Amino acid sequence: MRSIVIILMLFIGTPYVHGQKQFTRENMEWLQYYQVLKLNDRFLLKTDGGYRWRNTFQNNSQYIIRTGLGYRFGDRNSLSAGFAHLGFFKEDTLRTFEYRPYQEFGMNDIYIKLKIQHRFRIEERFFQTISTGSTSFNFRFRYRLFMSYSLFRWEKQELMLNLGDEIFLNAGKDIVYNVFDQNRLFAGMAFKFNKDIAVSLTYTKEVGASNAPNSYKNNNIFWLGIKHRIDLKKKPE
């Protein structure tokens, strides 16, 4: 845990420690639906889809559709693999497609009211410019630390405080100035209506790099998430 904290501090501060930086600043709004389909005690089908805007819903930013198969082993570990498709807008015109296979490893720990999650994800990112058909490729490595604390519970309902941070690193022949891709620091609240349905509202501070010298983004993101769990496991009679 000490090593993880040191790594987080290093990468959160990375954009600020070398000379004069130029930042573009935007407000963004994200809407995301997450579904977990429990097939049995070990296998899960995880699907999510979302849409993102800029400048208080005035401009389209991107959409994402993603699905993957997860396998749980032991009491706290999981492996997943899947595929995502994304579309990116510029000046409200769809300009770029992304095709993204991914693989991830997760660990969970629970300490009474506190749940801690570690997620390590590798992504293979294939980009296609719509107008020209030109393509590019790079790897991306992600580590997320997520903490959820139960503030209040009443029968099936529960109110939780969520805190976390996620680091993104790029690799590939086309990556020059943005080995550090971005860092997302987030805080928010979540309300569980029951064990299967929850709604969360999260504020995220996103600091990221572009593939140009001394060029960074600094975004304020408001993120509404809807989580839906469906259990297909047969119930005992």
C-alpha positions in Angstrom: 0.0 0.0 0.0 2.9 2.4 0.7 4.3 1.8 -2.7 0.9 2.4 -4.3 0.6 5.8 -2.5 4.1 6.8 -3.7 3.3 5.9 -7.3 0.0 7.9 -7.2 1.8 11.0 -5.8 4.4 10.8 -8.5 2.0 10.4 -11.5 -0.5 12.9 -10.2 2.3 15.5 -10.0 3.9 14.5 -13.3 2.4 17.2 -15.6 3.4 20.1 -13.3 7.1 19.4 -12.6 8.8 20.2 -15.9 8.7 23.8 -17.2 5.8 25.8 -18.5 2.7 23.9 -19.5 -0.2 25.0 -21.6 -3.6 23.8 -20.4 -7.0 23.6 -22.1 -9.8 23.6 -19.6 -13.3 22.2 -20.1 -16.4 21.2 -18.2 -17.7 17.8 -19.2 -20.9 15.8 -18.4 -20.9 12.0 -18.5 -23.9 9.6 -18.4 -23.1 5.9 -18.0 -25.1 2.7 -17.6 -23.4 -0.4 -16.1 -24.9 -3.8 -16.1 -23.5 -6.9 -14.4 -25.1 -10.2 -15.5 -24.3 -12.9 -13.0 -24.2 -16.2 -15.0 -23.2 -18.4 -12.0 -21.0 -18.3 -9.0 -17.9 -17.7 -11.0 -18.7 -16.0 -14.4 -20.1 -12.5 -15.0 -21.0 -10.7 -18.2 -20.2 -7.0 -17.7 -21.6 -4.5 -20.1 -21.8 -0.7 -20.1 -22.6 2.2 -22.4 -22.3 5.9 -22.1 -22.4 9.3 -23.7 -20.3 12.4 -23.0 -20.8 16.1 -23.6 -18.7 19.2 -23.2 -19.6 22.7 -21.9 -22.8 22.0 -20.1 -24.3 19.6 -22.7 -23.7 22.1 -25.5 -21.2 20.0 -27.5 -21.0 16.2 -28.2 -17.7 14.6 -26.9 -17.9 10.8 -27.3 -19.9 7.6 -26.9 -18.7 4.3 -25.6 -20.1 0.7 -25.7 -18.2 -2.0 -23.9 -18.7 -5.6 -22.9 -16.6 -8.3 -21.3 -16.6 -11.7 -19.6 -15.4 -11.8 -16.0 -14.2 -14.7 -13.9 -14.1 -14.6 -10.1 -11.6 -16.8 -8.2 -11.0 -17.0 -4.5 -12.9 -14.6 -2.3 -11.5 -11.3 -3.6 -9.9 -11.7 -7.1 -11.3 -11.5 -10.6 -10.1 -11.7 -14.2 -11.9 -10.1 -17.2 -11.5 -9.7 -20.9 -13.6 -7.8 -23.4 -14.0 -5.3 -26.2 -15.1 -1.6 -26.4 -16.2 0.6 -29.3 -15.9 4.4 -29.1 -16.7 7.3 -31.3 -15.1 10.8 -30.8 -16.6 14.1 -31.9 -14.9 17.3 -32.9 -17.0 20.4 -33.4 -20.1 18.2 -33.1 -19.0 16.0 -36.0 -18.1 12.3 -35.5 -14.4 12.2 -36.6 -12.7 9.1 -35.1 -13.6 5.5 -34.2 -11.8 3.5 -31.6 -11.8 -0.4 -31.3 -10.4 -1.4 -28.0 -9.9 -5.0 -26.7 -9.0 -5.1 -23.0 -7.9 -7.4 -20.2 -8.0 -6.7 -16.5 -7.3 -8.1 -13.0 -9.2 -6.9 -9.9 -8.8 -7.3 -6.2 -11.3 -6.5 -3.4 -10.9 -6.0 0.3 -13.7 -5.3 2.8 -13.1 -3.8 6.3 -16.4 -3.6 8.1 -17.9 -0.5 6.3 -15.0 0.2 3.9 -14.6 -1.5 0.6 -11.3 -1.1 -1.3 -10.9 -2.1 -5.0 -7.7 -2.4 -7.1 -8.1 -2.7 -10.8 -5.2 -3.2 -13.3 -6.2 -3.0 -17.0 -4.4 -3.3 -20.3 -6.0 -1.9 -23.5 -5.1 -2.3 -27.1 -6.4 0.8 -28.9 -7.0 0.8 -32.6 -8.0 4.2 -34.0 -9.6 5.0 -37.4 -10.0 8.5 -38.8 -13.4 8.5 -40.5 -12.7 11.0 -43.3 -9.4 9.5 -44.5 -9.5 5.9 -43.2 -6.1 6.3 -41.7 -5.3 4.2 -38.7 -3.1 4.2 -35.6 -2.5 1.9 -32.6 -1.1 2.1 -29.1 -1.2 0.3 -25.8 -2.6 1.9 -22.6 -2.1 0.7 -19.0 -4.5 1.7 -16.3 -4.4 1.3 -12.5 -7.5 2.4 -10.4 -7.7 2.6 -6.6 -11.4 2.9 -5.6 -12.7 3.2 -2.0 -16.4 3.0 -1.0 -17.5 3.8 2.6 -21.0 3.0 3.8 -22.5 6.1 5.5 -26.0 4.9 6.1 -28.0 1.7 5.7 -31.7 1.1 6.1 -33.3 -2.2 5.2 -32.3 -2.6 1.5 -31.2 1.0 0.9 -27.6 2.2 1.4 -25.8 5.6 1.0 -22.1 5.4 0.2 -19.2 7.8 -0.1 -16.9 7.0 -3.0 -13.2 8.2 -3.4 -10.6 7.1 -5.8 -7.8 7.8 -8.4 -6.9 6.2 -11.7 -3.6 6.6 -13.6 -3.3 6.0 -17.4 0.0 5.4 -19.2 0.5 5.0 -23.0 3.0 2.9 -24.9 3.7 2.4 -28.7 5.7 3.8 -31.6 3.3 6.8 -32.1 3.5 7.8 -28.4 6.0 10.7 -28.1 4.9 13.3 -25.6 2.0 11.5 -23.8 3.5 8.4 -22.2 1.6 9.9 -19.2 -1.9 9.9 -20.7 -4.0 11.2 -17.8 -4.9 11.0 -14.2 -8.5 11.0 -12.8 -9.1 11.9 -9.2 -12.7 11.4 -8.2 -15.1 11.8 -5.3 -18.9 11.2 -5.1 -21.9 9.7 -3.5 -23.9 6.6 -4.4 -27.3 5.4 -3.4 -28.3 1.8 -3.5 -32.0 1.2 -3.8 -31.5 -2.5 -3.3 -28.7 -5.0 -3.9 -29.4 -4.8 -7.7 -29.8 -1.1 -8.5 -27.7 1.9 -7.6 -27.2 5.5 -8.8 -24.0 7.5 -8.3 -23.0 11.1 -8.9 -19.3 11.7 -9.1 -17.0 14.7 -9.6 -13.8 13.9 -11.4 -10.7 16.1 -11.9 -9.0 14.9 -15.0 -5.5 16.1 -15.9 -4.1 14.6 -19.1 -1.5 15.1 -21.8 -1.7 15.3 -25.6 0.8 14.0 -28.1 2.3 17.5 -28.4 5.0 19.2 -26.3 3.8 21.1 -23.2 0.2 20.6 -24.0 -2.2 19.3 -21.4 -5.9 19.2 -20.6 -7.5 20.0 -17.3 -11.2 19.0 -17.1 -13.9 19.1 -14.5 -16.3 16.2 -15.1 -19.7 15.5 -13.6 -20.5 11.8 -13.9 -23.9 10.2 -13.5 -23.8 6.4 -13.3 -26.6 3.9 -13.1 -25.6 0.4 -12.0 -27.8 -2.7 -12.6 -27.1 -6.2 -11.4 -29.0 -9.2 -12.8 -28.6 -12.6 -11.2 -29.3 -15.6 -13.5 -28.2 -18.1 -11.0 -31.0 -20.6 -10.2 -32.6 -20.0 -6.8 -33.0 -23.0 -4.5 -36.5 -24.3 -4.3 
